[in-house]
């Protein structure tokens, strides 16, 4: 099944940070050729210029997020209907509530991220939708940026590689996570072996699955070019071992990749490394 690269350069801060330029940077670094992928174009509505935090919902740019989400849903649904696999390039994790409505019922989500993304408009210190995307798609986030209700069954979500809480905000966030979500935090992932975790998940059932990769899951010793780096995470080799069996599973519908911050990569070497890793895990 061919990959179709779709750009969704949504930066939920509204500030036009480097995540917004990541899809273009990955293309310039040769991603389409490396994957022998089709070009699915750019979702033109997937941008945000509103930096104001809505006093009612606590979310930055709620109206713009709804517009972007609807456009992302339509594009992903069209690629899936054509029998191809979308590779959606963010932007940040705020693209996920746009992707999930395009997935079949009872889909599984493999969510690889340094953060649980389970805050809401009250508990988020920033108001960025990327703080709360997993909460939104499992029915625990602000209704202002979604159609309301769960887009995915929490029991079909696997949260992988996130760091244990270290401060008040992350402790609050950890307490909010739906207990039905399956969690393998970074220390457990590394203890069990990332490859073993990935292989086990890939072989666990035959339900359609989506793979979401926030690049800040990678330890900043290997990838500092993200907006919110977190120490003590998987290195590149660990990530490759985890993601490869998931990305090659027959039941995989598609994948999203987020949070490459080109502002932190002036010479482009980290962008090129991301292309190399994606080519390794997706092409084999």
C-alpha positions in Angstrom: 0.0 0.0 0.0 1.5 3.3 -1.0 2.1 6.2 1.4 0.5 9.5 0.6 2.2 12.5 2.3 -0.2 15.2 3.5 1.0 18.4 5.0 -1.0 19.8 8.0 1.2 22.6 9.3 -0.9 23.5 12.3 0.8 25.2 15.2 -1.7 25.5 18.0 0.1 28.3 19.7 -0.9 30.6 16.8 2.6 32.0 16.9 3.9 30.5 13.7 6.7 28.5 15.4 9.0 26.1 13.6 6.5 23.2 13.7 4.5 25.1 11.1 7.5 24.9 8.7 8.3 21.3 9.4 6.3 19.7 6.5 8.2 22.0 4.0 11.5 21.2 5.6 10.9 17.4 5.5 10.0 17.7 1.8 13.1 19.7 1.0 15.1 17.0 2.9 13.8 14.4 0.4 11.1 12.6 2.3 8.8 11.8 -0.6 11.7 10.3 -2.6 13.0 8.4 0.4 9.5 6.8 0.8 8.6 6.6 -2.9 5.4 8.2 -1.7 2.7 10.0 -3.5 2.1 13.7 -2.9 -1.2 14.4 -1.1 -0.6 18.1 -1.0 -1.2 20.6 1.8 -4.3 21.1 3.9 -4.5 24.9 3.3 -6.9 25.4 6.2 -4.5 23.8 8.7 -3.0 26.9 10.2 -3.8 29.2 13.1 -3.1 33.0 13.4 -5.2 33.6 16.5 -3.0 33.8 19.6 -5.8 34.7 22.0 -6.8 32.3 24.7 -10.6 32.0 24.7 -11.9 32.9 28.2 -14.8 30.5 27.9 -12.9 27.3 26.8 -9.4 28.3 27.8 -8.1 27.2 24.3 -6.2 29.3 21.9 -8.0 29.8 18.5 -10.9 27.4 19.0 -12.7 28.5 15.9 -9.6 28.1 13.7 -8.9 24.7 15.2 -12.4 23.5 14.3 -11.9 24.8 10.7 -8.5 23.1 10.5 -9.8 19.8 12.0 -12.7 19.6 9.5 -10.3 20.1 6.6 -7.9 17.5 7.9 -10.7 15.0 8.4 -11.8 15.4 4.8 -8.3 15.0 3.3 -7.5 11.9 5.4 -10.8 10.3 4.6 -10.2 10.8 0.9 -6.8 9.1 1.0 -8.2 6.2 3.0 -11.2 5.8 0.6 -8.7 5.6 -2.2 -7.0 2.6 -0.6 -3.8 4.3 0.3 -2.0 5.2 3.6 -1.9 8.8 4.7 1.3 10.1 6.3 0.2 13.3 7.9 3.0 15.8 8.7 2.3 18.4 11.4 2.5 20.9 12.8 1.9 19.8 16.3 -0.4 17.3 17.9 -3.5 19.5 17.5 -3.9 17.7 14.1 -5.0 14.5 15.9 -8.6 15.6 16.5 -8.9 16.2 12.8 -7.5 12.8 11.9 -9.6 10.6 14.2 -13.1 11.3 12.7 -11.8 9.9 9.4 -10.9 6.5 11.0 -13.3 3.5 11.1 -15.2 2.7 14.3 -13.3 0.6 16.8 -9.9 1.7 15.5 -6.8 1.4 17.7 -4.5 4.4 18.4 -0.8 3.9 19.0 0.2 7.2 20.6 3.9 7.7 20.9 4.7 11.0 22.8 6.8 12.3 25.6 3.6 13.8 27.1 0.2 12.3 27.7 -1.5 15.4 26.1 -4.3 15.0 28.6 -4.8 18.5 29.9 -7.8 20.7 29.1 -8.6 24.4 28.8 -8.4 24.9 32.5 -5.4 22.9 33.5 -3.2 23.6 30.4 -0.6 26.3 31.3 -0.5 27.4 27.6 -4.0 27.0 26.2 -2.4 25.2 23.2 -4.6 22.4 21.8 -1.4 20.3 21.6 -1.6 20.0 25.4 -5.0 18.3 25.2 -5.4 16.4 21.9 -5.5 12.9 23.4 -8.0 14.2 26.0 -10.1 15.5 23.2 -10.2 12.4 21.1 -11.1 10.2 24.1 -13.9 12.5 25.2 -12.2 14.3 28.1 -11.2 17.6 26.4 -12.9 20.9 25.6 -15.9 20.5 23.4 -15.0 23.9 21.8 -12.4 22.3 19.5 -14.3 19.1 18.7 -17.8 17.9 17.9 -18.0 16.6 21.5 -17.9 13.1 22.8 -15.2 10.5 22.3 -13.8 10.0 18.8 -12.0 6.8 20.0 -12.7 4.2 22.7 -10.1 4.9 25.4 -9.6 1.2 25.9 -8.3 1.0 22.3 -5.6 3.7 23.0 -2.0 2.8 23.8 0.1 5.7 25.3 3.7 4.9 24.8 7.0 6.6 25.9 5.6 9.4 28.0 7.6 10.6 31.0 6.5 10.2 34.6 5.3 13.4 36.3 7.9 15.8 37.6 6.0 18.9 38.6 2.5 20.1 39.6 1.2 20.5 36.0 2.4 17.0 34.9 1.0 15.5 38.1 -2.4 17.0 37.4 -2.2 15.8 33.9 -1.3 12.2 34.9 -4.3 12.1 37.2 -6.6 13.1 34.4 -5.7 10.2 32.1 -8.6 7.9 31.5 -7.8 4.6 33.4 -8.9 2.6 30.4 -6.0 3.8 28.3 -3.1 1.4 28.2 0.1 3.1 29.3 3.7 2.1 28.8 5.8 5.1 30.1 9.3 5.6 29.0 11.0 3.8 31.9 8.9 0.7 31.4 9.3 0.9 27.6 13.1 0.9 28.0 13.0 -1.8 30.7 10.9 -4.2 28.6 12.6 -3.4 25.4 11.1 -1.1 22.8 11.2 -3.7 20.1 9.4 -6.2 22.2 6.7 -3.7 23.1 6.2 -2.7 19.5 6.0 -6.3 18.2 3.5 -7.2 20.9 1.2 -4.4 20.1 1.4 -5.0 16.3 0.4 -8.6 16.9 -2.4 -7.9 19.3 -5.5 -8.3 17.3 -6.6 -7.3 13.8 -8.5 -4.0 14.4 -7.5 -1.1 12.1 -4.9 1.1 13.7 -3.4 4.6 13.5 0.1 5.4 14.6 0.8 8.9 16.0 4.4 9.9 16.6 5.3 13.1 18.4 9.0 13.5 17.9 9.5 14.9 21.3 9.3 11.3 22.6 13.0 11.0 21.4 15.5 11.8 24.1 16.8 15.4 23.5 20.4 14.0 23.4 19.4 12.7 20.0 16.7 15.1 18.9 16.7 18.6 20.6 14.8 20.2 17.7 11.3 20.1 19.4 9.3 22.6 21.3 9.0 20.8 24.6 11.9 18.4 25.0 11.8 15.9 27.9 14.9 14.0 29.2 15.2 10.3 29.9 13.4 9.0 26.8 14.1 6.5 24.1 17.1 7.1 21.9 16.8 6.9 18.1 17.6 3.1 18.1 14.8 2.5 20.7 12.3 4.5 18.7 13.1 2.6 15.5 12.7 -0.7 17.3 9.3 0.4 18.7 7.9 2.0 15.6 9.0 -0.4 12.9 6.6 -3.3 13.7 3.8 -0.9 14.2 4.5 0.9 10.9 4.7 -2.4 9.0 1.6 -3.9 10.5 -0.9 -4.9 7.8 -3.7 -3.4 9.8 -2.1 0.1 9.9 -4.3 2.7 8.3 -1.8 5.6 8.4 0.5 7.7 10.5 1.0 11.2 11.8 4.3 12.8 12.7 4.5 16.0 14.7 6.6 18.5 16.6 9.7 18.8 14.6 10.6 22.4 15.3 12.8 23.8 12.5 13.6 26.9 14.6 15.8 24.6 16.6 17.4 23.0 13.6 19.2 25.8 11.7 21.5 23.6 9.7 18.8 21.0 9.0 20.7 18.0 10.3 17.9 16.9 12.6 15.4 17.2 9.8 17.5 15.0 7.7 17.8 12.4 10.5 14.0 12.3 10.8 13.8 11.6 7.1 16.3 8.8 7.4 14.4 7.3 10.3 11.0 7.5 8.6 12.5 5.9 5.5 14.0 3.1 7.6 10.8 2.2 9.4 8.3 2.8 6.7 10.0 1.3 3.7 12.0 -1.5 5.2 
